[in-house]
Amino acid sequence: MTNAIEARDVAKRYVLGSQRAAYDTLREDVMRLARRLVTRRPEGRRQRGEVWALDGVSFAVRSGEVVGLIGANGAGKTTMLRLLSQITEPTLGEIRLRGRVGSLLEVGTGFHPELTGRENVYLNGAILGMRRAETARKFDEIVEFAGVERFIDTPVKRYSSGMYVRLAFSVAAHLEPEILLVDEVLAVGDAEFQKRCLAKIEGIGGSGRTVVFVSHSMPTILRLCERALLLDAGKLVADGEPSMVVGAYLGGEHGSMSARSWRDDTAPGDDSVRLRSVRIVNRTGATADTVDMRDEVGVEVSFEVLDRRVPMTPMLALYTERGEHAFNALDPSLSWENPLDAGSYVTTAWIPGNLLNEGRYIVSAFLNTIGPGRLERKAVAQEAVAFYVVNRGDGISAKGLLVQQWGGAVAPLLAWETSRRDEPAHVG
């Protein structure tokens, strides 16, 4: 299969405070090109007042591949999309594209504010290399998807930001570019619009076209993409299967890890007990950064008993990313009323599948001494680990065919009973 996108040692430099004239002479353009061809940045040296938004990034995207681009703010994601969109050029390196490129990077990118929605649709079609007849054939579908029928002959400068982005996305998605680039701009839409956009992107990916998708929503990346790229400080640090790359992102300095351990006397606890590790695991026993909402997920707690005279009961608390307290849980077994012999222990609490909603969850772990009417905390690990619950769409869940996020910390799959009542209406 051929590559739709090839980036070879791409670097992009910005000089702080510099300004260029609105236009340059041919001589200035030729001189700038010559300097770019002969100048090489000394390794390990940075000039004062310059920022390298990208630094030696290389990758290839196969035709028909759906790739997620992730990383912290300032990592270089949007800069890379601007280079791929040919809005700007790399300072060093080379980008090769095979096919027409459609992009949605910012509200209004590619639209002329003085033109009407109708005129902008045809203008964008021409920019993409579409014949007028091709654009006309898609026109009604574009307008219906965007929901701007009443305003299609109004200059887009009078559109709200929501109308603007709906039409911009609809044009980019329906005019069938071979390569579609989408930034986090979809986040400005309402929930219904986001649902339709995600469904459309899924359809585009299934049609054999190439998609590069930037998002801070890890569940969205995991649902839509077959591959992910991780940028950090302008460098490509991970490239591969989405769950692996997302795990690398969450396990780095930009996210909470799904495993944490303590090996010395700084471990949570006291002279009677010490926590040694907390880990998110799947049924195979592997550490899990992400889990499908249909699958059970385990919270594994390892601890060391130092004083057998004190009984211990393990407990955990689960919170959403917004700080909402989802639930507490402990093992109600009466065996915990008896003191444990000194030594190392491992206990795992299993959260059932089809319980948690999509999103990021934070786990706090505790070891307690519990008696009638009392609870004494012996070891506390607040916000010890975190993991993502995603909806990969394989199998039955409480969300059915829906793809958009909905409210609540839990999304339980309930048992429904339905019967038909053929009873005559009561008269009298």
N, C-alpha and C positions, 0 to 999 in steps of 0.2 A: 504494500500500500504506500502511495506517495505521501510526502509531507506537505501539509497545507501551510505550515509556518516553520521557519527555521531562524533561530537567533544565534549568532555566533559572536561570542566575546563582546557582548553589547555593554557599553558604558554611556552614561549621560551625565554631563557636568553642567551645573548652574553656577554662575558667578554672582555673588551677593552684591546687590546695589548697582549692578551694571544695567545700562539701558542702550538699546539700539534705535537707530533712526527708523522712521516709518517705512523708508525704502532705501535701498543701497544701489550704487552704480554697478554695472557689470564688472568693472575692474575690481571693486571691493569683494564681490561674490567670488570671483576667480581667485583672489588672494586668500580669502578665507578657506576655500576648498584646498588650495595648495598647502596651507599651514596644517590643515587637518590630516592630509595625506602623509606629511613628512614628520609631524610632531608626535612623539610618543611620551606618554606620562611616565616619569620615572617611578619604578616600583617603590612603594613605601613612603613616597613623598607627596605632600599635599600643598598646593599653593594657598596663600592666605586669601580668605574671603571666597573660597570655592566650595561647593558641595557636590559630591558625586552621588546622585540619586540612584543610579545603577552602576555596578562595578563588575565588569567581566561576566555577564550572565549569558549562558548558552543552554539552549534546549530546542527540541523539535516537537511539533504537534502533528500527528497523522491526520489525514483527511477523514472527516466523520467523527473525530474524537471530541468528547466533552471534557474540558479541563478546568479545574478550579484553581484560582490564584489566591493564596491566603498569606497573611502576615499582619504584623502590628501596624498601626498608623505610622506613616513615614517610612515603611519598608521598601517602597518603590513600586507598588502594584499599579497605581494609576499612571505613573510615569511610563511603565511598560506598555500599558494599554494605549497611551498616547503615541508611543513609538510604533506600535503595531497598526494603529489607525492612520499613521503617516501624517498626523497633525504636526509633529516635530521630528527631527532627525537625531539619530544617536551621535554622540561626540566621537565615539570609537566603536568599532565593530560593524556588523552587517545584519540586516533583517531581510529575509526573502519570504514573499507571500505568493501563494498560487491560488488565485480566485478573487472574486469581488469581495470587498470587506464592508460590512455594515456595522456601525458602532453606536452604542448608547452610553456615553461617558458622563455627561452632565445634562441637566435640564436645558434644552434648547440647542444642544450641539447640532450643527448642520441646518438649523432653521433660520430663516431671515425674518426678523420681527415685523417688518412692514408688509410681508406677504401673507395672504390668507392661508388657512389650513389646507385648502385644496391645492393652492399653488405650491406650498411647501412639500406636499406629498409628491407632486410631479417633479419638483426640483430635486428632491432626494432620490427619486427614481432615476433621473438623468445622471446624477452624480455617481450612482451605483452602476451606471452603464446599461440601465434598462431602457428598452424602447417604450415610447409613449403608449403603444397598444398593450404592452405587458403591464405597465402601471395601471392603465385604465381597467384591465381585467381584474386586478386586485383591489381597486379603489373602494368599492362598497364594503368589502370584508375588512379593510383597514379602518374605515370610519366607524363601522359597527363595533369592532373590537375596542376602539378608543372611546366610544360613547360620546362623540362630539358632533353628532349629526346636525344639531341646531346651530352650531357655531362654525361649521366647516368653511363658510365663506366670510368669516370674520378674521381680520389680521391677528396673527398669533400673539402679538404684543399685548393684546387684551385678554389673553387666556390666563386662567389661574395656573399655578405651578403644577397642580394635579392634572389639568387638561393638557398642558404642555407635554408633560412626561408620558401621559397615556398615548397621545398621538405620536410622539417621537418613538416610543417603544413599538407601537403598532407598525409604523413605517419600517423600522429596522427589521422587525420579525417577519413581516409579510412579503417584502419585496425580494425575498429568497437570495440573500447574498450567500456565497459559498462559505464565508467566514463571518461569524457574528461575535462581536465583543461587547460585553455587558458589565458595567461597573455597579457599585452599590447604590446607584441612583434609584433602583427599584424600591428602596426603603422609604422613599417619599410618598409612595402611593398608599391608599387605604388597604385594609385586609382583603377585600374582594378583588381589587386590582392586582395585588401581589399574588393571590391564588391563581388568577388567570394567567399572569406572566410566567409563573413557575410551570404551570401546565403547558404553556406554549413553548417554553424552553425545552421541556421534556420531549415535546413533539418534534421540535427542530433537531434535537440530538438523535432521535429515532429515525429521522429522515435522511441521515447520512451527511448532514452539513456539520461544519466544524464550529464549536462554541468555546470561547474563553470567558469564564465567569468569575468575577471578583466579588467576594462577599465576606463579611465578618460573622455570618451565621453558619456555624459548623454543621448543624443539622441539614441546612440547605445544600451545602457542599457535598455532604455524604449522600444525600438523596439524588442529586442531579448528576454528579460527576463520576466518571470512571477513572480519573487520574487527578492528582493535585500537585501543585508546585508551591513551595514555601519560600518566600523572600524574607530576608532579615538584613537590615541596614544596607540594602542595595545588592545583596549577594543571594544567589540561589543556594539554599542550604538543605533542601530535601525535595525529592521528585519521585513519585510512585503512587501506589494504591492509596486512595483517600484516607482510609482509617489509619494507616501507618503515618501518613504525613500530618494528619490532624493530631495524632498522638504525639508526634514530635513537637508540634506547635504548643499543645497544651502542657507538655512536659518540660518546655523551656521556660525562660524567664518571663514569657508573656502569658502564661497560664498555669493553673494549678495542676499538680501531678496526680496521677491515679495510684501512686504508691509512695509511701513515706516510711522511713525507718530511723530508729535511734539506737546507738550502740554503746553509750556511756551513761554516766550518772546524770546527764542533762535530760535523759528520757523522762517523759511525763510520769509522775508517780511519787512514791516516798519509800521509806525503809521496808514497807511490807510488799509492795508490788511496783513493777515498772512496765509501761507499754514499750514494746520493741518495734512493732510495725503496724501499719494500717494499709490495706490494699484493696482495690476494686478488681474482682475476678469474674471470669465467666465459668461455665460448667466444666471446661477443660482444665481449669486451674490457672489459665494464663491471665496476666494482668490486662485489664480492659479499660482503654480510655473512652471508648464509645460502646454503646449497646443498643440493639434494636428494641423498640418499645414492646415487642412481642416476647422478648426473651427475658428470663430471670437473670438477675445480677447479684453477685455476692459481695458483702463487705467482710473481708478477712481481717481479724484482729489477733496479733501475736503479743503475748505478754509473759513476764517472768515473775513467778511468786517467790518472794524472799522470806516471808514470815508466814508459816502455815497456820498460825493461830487466828488469822483474819479471813473470813469468807469473802469471796469476790463475785460480783455479778456484772457481766459485760452489758453495755448499753450503747446505742447509737442514736444520733439525731440527724435528720435529713432536712436540708433547706434548699429553696430554689435560688437561682442567681439573683433574684430581686430581694432576697433576704426573708422570704416567706417561710415560716416553719411548717414543713409538710407533715412530719410525724416524728415521734419518739418510738423506740422499740427496744425491748430487752427480752432475754430468754426466761420464760416463766418457770422453767424446770426447777423442782424442789431440790435437785442435786446441788445447786449453787448455794444452798443454805449451809452446806458442810464445807469447812476449810479444805483447801487443796494442799497437797504436799508441795514442798518447795521444788521448783523446776520450771521448765518452759512449756507454754500451752498455746494452742491455736484454736480459735473459734470463728465460725463463719455464719453470718446472718444472710439468708437468701430473700431478696425482694422479688416477688413473683412477677412474671411477665404480664402484660396488659394491665398494669397498674399505673406506672408513671407516665406522664405526658411528655411530649418532646421538650427538650431544653437541657440546661446545665444544672447539675445538682452538686451540692457541697455536703460532705459528711463530717460530723464531729463524733469522736469515739470517747467512751468513758469506761472506767472500772469503778464500781460502787460497792459499798457495804450497805445492804438493805435489811431492815428489820421492820417489825410492826410500827408503823407511824414514823419511820425515819429513813433517810437516805443520806449517806456520807460519801462524797466523791473522794476516791483515793488516787485516781489518775485521770487527767483531762487532756484531750488533744482537740482543741477547737479548730474547725475548718481544716481537718487533717488532709483530706483528699477530695478530689472532684472528678466527675465524669459527665459525659453527654449521653442523653437518650435521643435517638433519632428514629425517624419513620422511613425505612427503606422500601416499604410498600409490598413486602413479600409475605402474604398470608393475611389472616383476618385480624383486625384490631377494632377498637371502639370508634375509630375515625372513618372506617369504611373506605370509600374512594376519595375522601377529601384529602387535600394536600396542604392546605394552609394551617398555620398555627392557630390553636384556639385556647381559650382561657383555662386556668386551673392548674394545680400542681399534679393532679392525677387524671388519668383517662381510662377508667376501668372498663373492661369488656363485660357487660352485664348480661344476664340471661333474660331474654325477652319471650313472653308468651302471648300469642295472638290467636284469637278465634273469631269466627264469623257468627254474628247473631242475626238470624232470619226471623225476628219476632215482629209481629204486626204492631203498629203504633197503638198506644193505649187511647181509647176513646171513652169519654164519660165524665 
